[in-house]
Amino acid sequence: MSGRRPTSGSRPAPLALALAGLLVLALVLGGAAGVRWLRHDAGEPAAAPPVRNVTADWNGPRVAVIQQVVGTWRTGHEATMDQPTIDAVTQWQKDHSLPATGVVDAATWTAMDTGRPWTIDEWTAPSRVPADASRDERIDAMIAFATEQEGSPYLWGGAGPPDLGFDCSGLTLQAMRAGGLDPGIDAVKHASPGWLTTHYLLEDPRFTHVPRSELERGDWVFYADEQGELRHMALYLGDGTMVDSYGSGVHVRTYREKIGTKRFAMDTLVRPFP
């Protein structure tokens, strides 16, 4: 997910000192050498993670669908299993003669008749490249996936499916998978309580970190606020453009080092395909 949600999940310490140490460690470890390449054939979906019940502080597509059923849906920026949603689920369960737990398990989901599978949080973009694909082929596939999502709505904790939407790091996860790279976490983890994918991707020393002065096509740009707290990320497309999920959803737009009035490009980039 993105760096910080206004009501929960933030990390108060600035990242500058930690990143300095990680840059050194990344060089020692050889950049992305530790990141696992997907070995399935192009077009074959990756193995799905186990689906968990939707409990307090869960995020993402199942929460959005649940909120639409029980009447607490507001915008894609609020797709969290918060107390009003738990209360509404509890009442819905009472009204439908189900155990009034406020937890959405498979039985409650089935009774809601959403038209969506219980496994919707498992949605995973298949690799579009063979295992021996070149760096350029992987970058092309990553960018193609990300730009094809233009128009998908913003969804907190969302990593697809595209009609339900993505947040900034959910788009990242699926784009890297389309390029044949397993970033080490899945869409279920991405939606789980308290997990911040943007921090994970920036801080993991297995990825290659480079200065922003060396910006290239296929790099991930990170944005922090005036206090140095991570807030957002975008994919640089080259030729002065980028793609990200921000505001109303996924957009291809002019690359900028400042987004809005409070988000500034950090000095460190991640290059997933070095």
N, C-alpha and C positions, 0 to 999 in steps of 0.2 A: 504494500500500500504506500501511499504517499507519506512524506516525512512526518506530518503531524496532523491529527484531527483536533478540532477546537476543544472537544470535550473529553478526550481520553487518548491514551497511547503515546503521549509525547515523551521525549527524552530530553531532559533539561540541559545537559552539558554540551557546549559547542564541540565541533568535531575536529577543529584544526590540529590540535596536538596529537590526537589519536591517529589522524590521517598521515601525519608526518612519519610516525613509526610504521604504519602499514605500508607506506610507499617503499621504505627500506626493506621490509619483510617480503613484499611482493617481488622485489628484484632478486632477493636471495632465493626465493622459491621458483623463480623462473616464470613469473607472470601467470598465465592461464594454464600452466601445465597440469595443475591438479583438477581442473574442471572436467567433468565427464562428458565426452561426446556421445550423443545418441547413436546407437548402433543399429536401430531398426531401419528397414528400408523406407525410402521416401513414400509417404502416403499411408504408412502403417501407424496407428495411434500408439502412443507410449502407454506403459502399464499404468492403470488408474490407482490412486491412493484410496484407502478406506474412507467411506463417508461416515461422518459423525452427526449425532443429533445437534439440532440448532439450539444452543443454550445462550445464556447471558453474554453479551458483548461479541457474539459472532457477527460476521459481516458478509457482504457480497450478494451474489445472485439469489440464493435461496431466501435470504432475509428480505430482499426486495419483493420477491413473489409473495412471501408470507404477509408482509406489510400491506400489499395490495389487497389480499384476501380479507384481512382483519380491519382495514381502514386506517392504518397509521402511516401509510406511505406519504412522503413529502417530496423529497428530491433525491437524486442519485447520491448526493453528498451525505445523506442520513441513513444509508442502508445498514444500520446496526441494530442488533437485538437489544434495544434499550428497554427501560422499565415500562414506558407506555405500551410498547409492542408486546412485552411479556404479559402485561395485564390484559391486553386485548386478546392475546392468544388464549389465556386462561379462561376468559369469558366465552370465547368461541368454542373451546373444548367443553365447557359446561352446557352450552346451548346445543351441542351435538352429541351429548351423552358419552363423552370421552373423559378419561382421567384428567382432571384440571391441574396440570403440573406447570403450565407455562412453557414447557419444553416441547419443541416440535420434533417428534420422532417419525419414523417411517409410517406408522399408523395414522398419526395426525395429518401428515403430508398427503397420504392417500385420500383421507376423508375430505381434505380441502379441494380435491379434484382440480388442481392447478393447470393441468394439461402439460406440465413439465415433469421430467423424471426426477426422482429423489436424488439421483446421482449428478444433478446439474452442476454441482461444484467441482466435479471431476473433469469438466470440459478441458481438453488439451489440444493445442494446435499440433498436428503431426509435422514431422520433419519434411521439408520439401527438397532435401538434397541427400545424395548417397553419402555413405561414411567416408569416402575418399574425396569429397568435394573440396575445391580450392577455397582459399580465404575469400576471394572475390565472389564466388558462387554463394558462400554462406552469407556474406553481407548483403548481396542482392536479394536472397530469400528473406532475410530478416526485414529489410526495408520494404520489400513487396508486401509482406504480411501486414506490417504496421500501417502503411499508407492505404491499403485496402480497407482498413477499419475506419477510415474517415467517415464521420457521420454517426458512428456508434456513440451512444450516450455515455456520460461519465457515471461511474458507479463505484462508490467506496467499497474497497475489498473485492472489486470485480476483476476477473481475468477471463472474461467471456462467459457464455457464448456472446458473439458480437451484438445480437439484438438486445441483450440486457446490458452490455457495456463493460467498460474497463476503467480502472483508475490508472494513474501514470505508470506505476510499477507493474500492474497487472498486464498492461499492454507490452511492457518490456519482457516479462516472463514468456509470454506466448510468442513474441517476435523472435526471441533467441531460440526457442524450441523449433520454430519454423526454419531457422537457419541451421538447425542440427546440433544445437548446444543445450545440454541439460544444466541449468544454473544451480541445481542442487536443492531446489525447493519446488513444490507443486502448487496448483491452484487451491487445494484444500488448505494447505499451510498458509497461503497468502490471505485467505479469508478468516483465519483463526484469531481468537481474541488476543490483542496486545502485540501481534506480529507486525513489524514494519519492514516490508520487503525493500524499500528504497535504502534504508540503512544497511541491510544485509548486502545488497549489491555493491554499495559504495565501500563498505568496510572489509569485505571478504578479500584477503590477500591473494587468493588464487587467481583473481582477475588482474589484468594488466592495468596499472594506473599511469596516466600520462598528464603532463601539464596542459592547461587549457590553451596555451600558446601553440600547441601541436595538434589542434583540432583537425580531425579527418572524418570523411564520410564513414558512417557506421559507429561512431563514438557516442557514448551516453553522457549527456551533460546534466549536472546536478545543480540545484538551486537552493540557496539558504536565505534565511531572513537576516535582518541587521544584527541579531544576536548570534549568528552562526549556526542556527538550528536548521537542519535539513527539512525542506518543504516539498520538493518537486524534482522531476527528472524528465528529460526529453531525448529523442534520438535525432542526431544530426544527419541530414540527408546529403549534404554537400551543396555547393552552389548557393550558399546563404539561406538554406531552408532547413526546417526541422519538423518533426511530427511528435505530438504529445496528446495525452488526455487531460484536459484542463477546462474548467468552466462547464460548458454545456456538453462537452464530449471530445472525441478525437478530431484533431485538426492538423492539416499540413499548413504551415505558415512560415513567415520570415524568421530566420534564426535571430534570437536576441539575447543579450546578456543581462537583461532586466525584464522580468515579467510583472506586470502590474506596478505597484508602488513598493512592494515589500519582499520581492524575491530576486535574488542576485545570483548569477552564475558563479559557481565555486571554481577555485583554481585547479581542481583535480577532476580529470575525466576518467571514465572506465572504457577500455577498448576490449570488447568481448572476443573479438577475433583479431589477435595481434599479428 
